[in-house]
Amino acid sequence: MSTPHPNTLAPWLARQLRSLQTVRAHAVLLRGPQGLGQSDLAFALAQAWLCDAPTADGACGQCPSCHAFGVKAHPDLRVLLPETEALA
């Protein structure tokens, strides 16, 4: 699964990202019908939370943390997926 840059999120997801960035919790549950972009929003939110220099619109995309996130090597990121989706 590719990691979307915050600027490539659909407008309704970008609004949600800006709102959710202010929430600090150990977990956030995003749910809804398949195909609306929950995965894109979840990855953008995780990257914004882990970013060294986040902006109001999400992660900076330039810092070492964003780079590690982009290559799926950030030590603080754990992705849990249903087995069928993980195998695909």
Secondary structure, DSSP 8 states (H G I E B T S, - for coil): -----GGGS-HHHHHHHHHHTT---S------STTSSHHHHHHHHHHHHH-SS-BTTB--S-SHHHHHHHTT--TT------HHHHH-
